[in-house]
Amino acid sequence: MIRTSGDETSDTRAIPRRVLVATDTSAASTGAEHAGVQLATRAGASLIFLSVIDPSRLRLPGGLFHTRVDQVRAQRESALAKIVEYARKRGVSAQFLIWEGDPGASVIEAAEAEGADVIVVGSHDRGPVGRLLLGSVSGHVVDHGRGRVVVIRPGQELDDVWPAAQLPGGSGPSVAPTLAGRAV
């Protein structure tokens, strides 16, 4: 799914120049990471991988940490370095950032701070009960983010939501991105 906010004035088919991929470096984020690399490669865009550590999710009910923030940061740095290397081997200018805070709000803030044209985010596809209990970062970004947001669900690839034909040089007929089930 690609969503564009109502306040965006630019053409939704404009070529992205800066793509931000939100990732928690888990298996559920792999599709979004690969889709971000593909999109940046096709568009000639630079790429930023962002991982947000939410310290409140590292605490046990008594307030003690079950995992320290520095341990999570070290794991994420290692994983993100590999993802950046993968992107660079494909000719994409890539870097990573690690923020602490609320994941949904941090993704939006980072996209604005970094001047991202597109946010790519994965979905755990938890369903209504899971979203209620654990929240939904992708849902928050879709609802509150500015500009284009691409959600990659498990098993999806970039072409499932943003066909190559939508970028200059893509093959096939040029079609407008589908946003929430309707063409723009």
C-alpha positions in Angstrom: 0.0 0.0 0.0 1.2 3.5 -0.8 -0.5 6.4 1.1 -0.1 10.1 0.4 -1.1 12.7 3.0 -3.8 15.1 2.0 -1.5 18.1 2.5 1.1 16.9 -0.1 1.1 19.2 -3.0 3.8 17.6 -5.2 2.9 15.1 -7.9 2.7 11.6 -6.3 4.5 10.2 -9.3 7.6 12.5 -8.7 10.8 10.6 -8.5 11.9 10.1 -4.9 15.4 11.6 -4.1 15.6 10.4 -0.5 14.0 7.3 0.9 13.8 6.5 4.6 13.3 2.8 5.6 12.0 2.2 9.1 13.3 -1.2 10.4 13.5 -3.0 13.7 16.0 -5.4 12.0 13.7 -8.3 12.6 12.6 -10.8 10.0 9.3 -8.8 9.7 11.3 -5.8 8.4 13.3 -7.7 5.8 10.7 -7.0 3.1 10.7 -3.3 3.8 14.5 -3.2 3.8 14.7 -4.9 0.4 11.9 -2.8 -1.0 13.7 0.4 0.1 16.9 -0.7 -1.6 15.0 -1.6 -4.8 13.2 1.8 -4.8 16.4 3.7 -4.2 18.1 1.8 -6.9 15.4 2.4 -9.5 15.0 6.1 -8.6 18.6 6.9 -8.1 17.7 8.0 -4.6 19.8 8.1 -1.4 18.7 5.8 1.4 18.5 6.1 5.1 17.7 3.1 7.3 16.2 4.1 10.7 15.8 1.8 13.7 14.1 3.1 16.8 14.7 1.6 20.2 11.7 2.0 22.5 13.2 1.8 26.1 9.7 1.3 27.5 9.5 -2.0 25.7 12.7 -3.2 27.3 11.3 -3.0 30.9 9.8 -5.7 33.0 6.6 -4.9 35.0 8.7 -4.0 38.1 10.7 -1.4 36.2 13.9 -3.4 35.7 15.3 -3.8 32.2 15.1 -7.3 30.7 17.5 -6.0 28.1 19.8 -3.0 28.3 19.5 -0.2 25.7 23.2 -0.5 24.9 22.8 -4.2 24.1 19.9 -3.5 21.7 21.9 -0.6 20.1 24.9 -2.9 19.5 22.7 -5.5 17.9 21.0 -3.0 15.7 24.2 -1.3 14.7 25.6 -4.7 13.5 22.5 -5.6 11.6 22.2 -2.1 10.0 25.8 -2.1 9.0 25.1 -5.2 7.0 22.0 -3.7 5.4 23.9 -0.6 4.4 26.6 -2.7 2.9 24.0 -4.6 0.9 22.6 -1.3 -0.4 26.0 0.1 -1.3 26.9 -3.0 -3.2 23.9 -2.2 -5.4 25.2 1.3 -6.0 22.9 3.1 -3.5 24.2 5.9 -1.3 23.1 4.5 2.1 23.5 5.3 5.8 21.7 4.3 9.1 20.4 6.1 12.1 19.4 4.7 15.5 17.0 6.8 17.6 15.4 6.2 21.0 11.8 6.9 21.7 8.3 6.1 20.5 8.8 4.3 17.2 5.9 5.8 15.3 6.6 9.4 16.2 10.3 8.9 15.8 9.9 7.6 12.2 7.9 10.7 11.3 10.3 13.1 13.0 13.4 11.4 11.3 11.7 11.5 7.9 11.1 15.3 8.3 14.6 15.9 9.7 16.3 14.0 6.9 14.1 15.4 4.1 12.8 12.0 3.1 10.4 12.0 0.1 9.2 8.5 0.8 8.9 6.4 4.0 9.1 2.6 3.6 7.9 0.6 6.6 7.1 -3.1 7.2 4.1 -4.5 8.8 4.0 -7.4 11.3 0.4 -8.0 10.1 -0.7 -8.6 13.7 -4.4 -8.1 13.2 -6.8 -6.0 15.3 -6.1 -7.6 18.7 -2.3 -7.5 18.2 -2.5 -3.8 17.1 -4.6 -3.0 20.2 -2.1 -4.7 22.6 1.2 -3.8 20.9 0.4 -0.9 18.7 1.2 -0.5 15.0 4.1 1.6 13.9 3.1 1.3 10.3 -0.4 2.4 11.1 0.8 5.4 13.0 3.2 6.4 10.2 0.4 6.1 7.6 -2.0 8.1 9.7 0.4 10.9 10.8 3.2 11.0 8.3 3.6 13.6 5.6 4.2 12.6 2.0 4.3 9.1 0.6 4.3 6.1 2.9 4.9 2.6 1.5 3.8 -0.3 3.7 5.3 -3.7 2.9 3.4 -6.6 4.4 4.8 -10.1 4.9 5.3 -11.8 1.6 5.1 -8.6 -0.4 7.8 -7.0 -2.6 8.1 -3.5 -3.9 6.5 -4.4 -7.3 3.4 -5.5 -5.4 2.8 -2.0 -4.2 4.9 0.3 -6.4 5.4 -1.3 -9.9 8.6 -0.4 -11.8 6.4 1.2 -14.5 5.7 4.0 -12.1 9.3 5.3 -12.3 11.0 6.7 -15.3 12.6 4.0 -17.3 10.2 1.4 -15.9 8.7 -1.0 -18.4 5.0 -1.3 -19.0 2.2 1.2 -18.9 2.6 4.1 -16.5 0.0 4.1 -13.8 -0.6 6.3 -10.8 0.1 4.8 -7.4 -2.9 3.2 -5.6 -3.5 4.9 -2.3 -5.9 3.2 0.1 -7.6 1.4 -2.8 -8.1 4.4 -5.1 -5.9 5.8 -7.9 -4.6 9.3 -7.5 
